[in-house]
């Protein structure tokens, strides 16, 4: 496919663009990237991977890309949530894990809660099944686990533990894992590990979905990212995040502007060599400090702009001397 630009049939290399009359301006990334690479690209160049709020958004995406002849798969900004403990002060990403072999596998695409097997190993399961469960309590700085001999869904178990104890069992080391397994007395029990369902990359709370029938199902395992299949009415499918595919971004393109500013400097030291790069950089540092004090963003980049004669500083034809000071002028590029 040939290069085009910001409007539907013009020329920004590798990108096709669609302006939504509602909230989003979409951009088609005509290059193959993993979901994470596509997310990084969109955040650098625009706002984020595409969030889709309604069917109108979907129709505009489909119509624009169909017009240029592409009908394959395209990443969107939807991804399965990360694992986390119900108790907010427990960090799963840096902590202890004890998954059973080949788990978590998200079989059927809806296994977002975790129970402990009789062996003490963990397994993911649908949150709406009924299980016995273990609560965690803390009193006078002493921690304890409590086996509840009632079957509940994961959410019901969480609510029960938060009402009568502290939370569902949160396990942070091998010792606690053994304590929970012992307390469970050879029963399979819910513990406090779960993950949110599908989330938009930009944190949007849009509830709109457009899945292919019986999707997501995690059929091949670890299918934690979503793409739209343009050859199937644009309906969504779950896929492994490492697959390479084109992608949709949204948001206005990041615009870099340059502004040339003329600054007058008063040289107090007549022996100062303003052609010395070290002195030029020292002056820039002073200007950066002043800009920061005035609330200007640190993202602003400063550099000297050379005059047509190759020089940065230029003496005024008629120097104004006040107490031995010399007035100079220069240009600065932001």
C-alpha positions, 0 to 999 in steps of 0.5 A, a space after each residue: 500500500 502506498 504512502 498517504 497523509 492525514 486525510 483519508 486519501 493523502 500522504 503521511 507515510 504508513 498512516 491512513 487517517 479518519 476524523 470522527 465527528 464525535 470524539 476520536 480521530 483515528 489513524 491507521 498504522 500501515 506497518 506490522 507491530 506487536 500489540 505493545 510496540 503498536 501501543 508505544 508507537 501510538 503514544 509517541 505519535 498520537 494519544 494511544 491505541 484506538 478506543 472504540 466507544 460505539 458502532 459509529 466509531 466502528 463503521 468509520 474505521 471499517 469504511 476508511 480502511 476498506 476504501 484503500 483496499 485493506 481487509 486484514 486484521 488490525 490491533 485496537 487498544 483492548 487488552 486483558 487486565 493484569 493479575 492483582 491481589 484483592 488486598 490493595 497493599 499486595 503487589 503481584 508483579 513483584 511477589 510470590 507465585 505458585 501456579 500449577 503447570 501450564 497455568 494460568 491458561 484462561 481456558 475459554 477466555 473467561 478465567 479471571 479468578 484464582 483458586 488453590 488446589 489441594 496440592 497448594 498450586 494455583 489455577 485460574 477459573 471463571 469467577 462465577 463458579 461456586 467454591 469454598 474459600 479462605 479469608 485473611 484477617 489481621 488483628 493487633 498486628 497478627 495475621 490469620 487465615 480462616 476457612 469458610 465452609 460455604 460455597 460462593 462465587 469469587 465476588 461473593 467470597 470477597 464481599 464476605 471476607 471484607 465484611 467479617 475479616 479483612 479480605 480474601 486470602 492474599 499469599 505472599 510467600 511459601 509459608 503463607 501458601 502452606 498455611 492456606 493449604 493446611 487451613 483448607 483441609 484438602 479442599 479447593 478454595 478461592 484465594 484473593 488473586 484476580 484480574 480485571 476483564 478487558 481494559 482499554 489502553 487509555 484507561 477509558 471506561 467504554 463498555 462497548 464491545 463488538 466480539 465475534 460470536 463466542 469470542 473471546 475464548 483464548 483458544 490458543 492460549 495467552 490471547 490477551 490482546 484484541 484486534 479487529 478482523 476487517 474481513 468479518 465486519 470488523 468484529 473483534 477477536 482475541 489474539 496473542 499480544 506478540 503477533 505482528 499486525 497493523 494497528 489503529 491509533 487515535 488522537 491528533 498527531 503530536 505537533 512539534 513547533 519551533 520558535 525563534 526568539 531574539 535575546 539581548 545579552 549584556 556582557 559584563 566580562 569583556 574578556 568572555 569568549 562567546 564563541 566558546 561552546 562551554 560558555 554558550 552551553 552555560 548561558 543556555 543552562 541559565 536560560 533553561 533555569 529561568 524558563 523552569 522558574 516561569 513554569 515552562 515545561 521541561 520538554 522545551 528544547 533549546 539550542 542556539 541558531 546560527 546567523 547567515 554568516 555562521 555566527 551565533 552572537 552578533 554585535 550591534 553595529 552601534 554598541 551601547 556601552 553602559 558602565 563598560 557593558 556591551 549589548 549583544 544579540 542572538 537567536 534562540 530556537 525552541 
